Amino acid sequence: VVAVNVLGKIMDASQAADSIFE
């Protein structure tokens, strides 16, 4: 469960980074 939560946060961070770099 913790691993899934971490993966979710990583996905959110990657999406946020994509929006920033675009």
PDB file of N, CA, C and O in Angstrom:
ATOM      1  N   VAL A   1       0.854  -1.208   0.000  1.00  0.00           N
ATOM      2  CA  VAL A   1       0.000   0.000   0.000  1.00  0.00           C
ATOM      3  C   VAL A   1       0.879   1.244   0.000  1.00  0.00           C
ATOM      4  O   VAL A   1       0.619   2.198  -0.733  1.00  0.00           O
ATOM      5  N   VAL A   2       1.916   1.227   0.821  1.00  0.00           N
ATOM      6  CA  VAL A   2       2.821   2.384   0.876  1.00  0.00           C
ATOM      7  C   VAL A   2       3.505   2.584  -0.473  1.00  0.00           C
ATOM      8  O   VAL A   2       3.654   3.709  -0.950  1.00  0.00           O
ATOM      9  N   ALA A   3       3.920   1.461  -1.082  1.00  0.00           N
ATOM     10  CA  ALA A   3       4.606   1.554  -2.375  1.00  0.00           C
ATOM     11  C   ALA A   3       3.675   2.173  -3.414  1.00  0.00           C
ATOM     12  O   ALA A   3       4.102   2.996  -4.223  1.00  0.00           O
ATOM     13  N   VAL A   4       2.408   1.777  -3.389  1.00  0.00           N
ATOM     14  CA  VAL A   4       1.439   2.324  -4.341  1.00  0.00           C
ATOM     15  C   VAL A   4       1.276   3.822  -4.113  1.00  0.00           C
ATOM     16  O   VAL A   4       1.184   4.589  -5.071  1.00  0.00           O
ATOM     17  N   ASN A   5       1.241   4.241  -2.856  1.00  0.00           N
ATOM     18  CA  ASN A   5       1.104   5.668  -2.537  1.00  0.00           C
ATOM     19  C   ASN A   5       2.307   6.441  -3.056  1.00  0.00           C
ATOM     20  O   ASN A   5       2.158   7.534  -3.603  1.00  0.00           O
ATOM     21  N   VAL A   6       3.495   5.878  -2.886  1.00  0.00           N
ATOM     22  CA  VAL A   6       4.716   6.536  -3.365  1.00  0.00           C
ATOM     23  C   VAL A   6       4.683   6.644  -4.887  1.00  0.00           C
ATOM     24  O   VAL A   6       5.013   7.688  -5.450  1.00  0.00           O
ATOM     25  N   LEU A   7       4.281   5.551  -5.552  1.00  0.00           N
ATOM     26  CA  LEU A   7       4.215   5.574  -7.018  1.00  0.00           C
ATOM     27  C   LEU A   7       3.230   6.638  -7.469  1.00  0.00           C
ATOM     28  O   LEU A   7       3.474   7.340  -8.451  1.00  0.00           O
ATOM     29  N   GLY A   8       2.125   6.758  -6.760  1.00  0.00           N
ATOM     30  CA  GLY A   8       1.125   7.770  -7.109  1.00  0.00           C
ATOM     31  C   GLY A   8       1.708   9.169  -6.991  1.00  0.00           C
ATOM     32  O   GLY A   8       1.462  10.025  -7.840  1.00  0.00           O
ATOM     33  N   LYS A   9       2.482   9.398  -5.936  1.00  0.00           N
ATOM     34  CA  LYS A   9       3.085  10.720  -5.752  1.00  0.00           C
ATOM     35  C   LYS A   9       4.118  10.990  -6.847  1.00  0.00           C
ATOM     36  O   LYS A   9       4.240  12.117  -7.326  1.00  0.00           O
ATOM     37  N   ILE A  10       4.858   9.952  -7.239  1.00  0.00           N
ATOM     38  CA  ILE A  10       5.852  10.117  -8.306  1.00  0.00           C
ATOM     39  C   ILE A  10       5.150  10.468  -9.612  1.00  0.00           C
ATOM     40  O   ILE A  10       5.613  11.338 -10.350  1.00  0.00           O
ATOM     41  N   MET A  11       4.031   9.796  -9.903  1.00  0.00           N
ATOM     42  CA  MET A  11       3.281  10.075 -11.126  1.00  0.00           C
ATOM     43  C   MET A  11       2.788  11.516 -11.109  1.00  0.00           C
ATOM     44  O   MET A  11       2.882  12.220 -12.114  1.00  0.00           O
ATOM     45  N   ASP A  12       2.257  11.958  -9.958  1.00  0.00           N
ATOM     46  CA  ASP A  12       1.771  13.343  -9.845  1.00  0.00           C
ATOM     47  C   ASP A  12       2.925  14.319 -10.062  1.00  0.00           C
ATOM     48  O   ASP A  12       2.769  15.336 -10.737  1.00  0.00           O
ATOM     49  N   ALA A  13       4.080  14.002  -9.485  1.00  0.00           N
ATOM     50  CA  ALA A  13       5.236  14.887  -9.619  1.00  0.00           C
ATOM     51  C   ALA A  13       5.690  14.951 -11.076  1.00  0.00           C
ATOM     52  O   ALA A  13       6.045  16.021 -11.571  1.00  0.00           O
ATOM     53  N   SER A  14       5.680  13.813 -11.761  1.00  0.00           N
ATOM     54  CA  SER A  14       6.112  13.798 -13.163  1.00  0.00           C
ATOM     55  C   SER A  14       5.148  14.603 -14.017  1.00  0.00           C
ATOM     56  O   SER A  14       5.569  15.312 -14.931  1.00  0.00           O
ATOM     57  N   GLN A  15       3.851  14.498 -13.725  1.00  0.00           N
ATOM     58  CA  GLN A  15       2.865  15.272 -14.488  1.00  0.00           C
ATOM     59  C   GLN A  15       3.048  16.767 -14.209  1.00  0.00           C
ATOM     60  O   GLN A  15       2.944  17.590 -15.119  1.00  0.00           O
ATOM     61  N   ALA A  16       3.317  17.110 -12.961  1.00  0.00           N
ATOM     62  CA  ALA A  16       3.521  18.514 -12.602  1.00  0.00           C
ATOM     63  C   ALA A  16       4.768  19.041 -13.314  1.00  0.00           C
ATOM     64  O   ALA A  16       4.779  20.167 -13.811  1.00  0.00           O
ATOM     65  N   ALA A  17       5.813  18.219 -13.358  1.00  0.00           N
ATOM     66  CA  ALA A  17       7.048  18.625 -14.034  1.00  0.00           C
ATOM     67  C   ALA A  17       6.781  18.836 -15.521  1.00  0.00           C
ATOM     68  O   ALA A  17       7.289  19.785 -16.119  1.00  0.00           O
ATOM     69  N   ASP A  18       5.985  17.951 -16.115  1.00  0.00           N
ATOM     70  CA  ASP A  18       5.672  18.092 -17.543  1.00  0.00           C
ATOM     71  C   ASP A  18       4.970  19.421 -17.787  1.00  0.00           C
ATOM     72  O   ASP A  18       5.278  20.114 -18.757  1.00  0.00           O
ATOM     73  N   SER A  19       4.033  19.782 -16.920  1.00  0.00           N
ATOM     74  CA  SER A  19       3.296  21.034 -17.115  1.00  0.00           C
ATOM     75  C   SER A  19       4.219  22.234 -16.928  1.00  0.00           C
ATOM     76  O   SER A  19       4.034  23.274 -17.560  1.00  0.00           O
ATOM     77  N   ILE A  20       5.210  22.085 -16.060  1.00  0.00           N
ATOM     78  CA  ILE A  20       6.135  23.199 -15.806  1.00  0.00           C
ATOM     79  C   ILE A  20       7.075  23.387 -17.000  1.00  0.00           C
ATOM     80  O   ILE A  20       7.315  24.512 -17.439  1.00  0.00           O
ATOM     81  N   PHE A  21       7.610  22.266 -17.525  1.00  0.00           N
ATOM     82  CA  PHE A  21       8.590  22.362 -18.604  1.00  0.00           C
ATOM     83  C   PHE A  21       7.952  22.732 -19.936  1.00  0.00           C
ATOM     84  O   PHE A  21       8.636  23.207 -20.842  1.00  0.00           O
ATOM     85  N   GLU A  22       6.631  22.513 -20.061  1.00  0.00           N
ATOM     86  CA  GLU A  22       5.984  22.811 -21.341  1.00  0.00           C
ATOM     87  C   GLU A  22       5.820  24.301 -21.546  1.00  0.00           C
ATOM     88  O   GLU A  22       5.293  24.728 -22.573  1.00  0.00           O
TER      89      GLU A  22
END
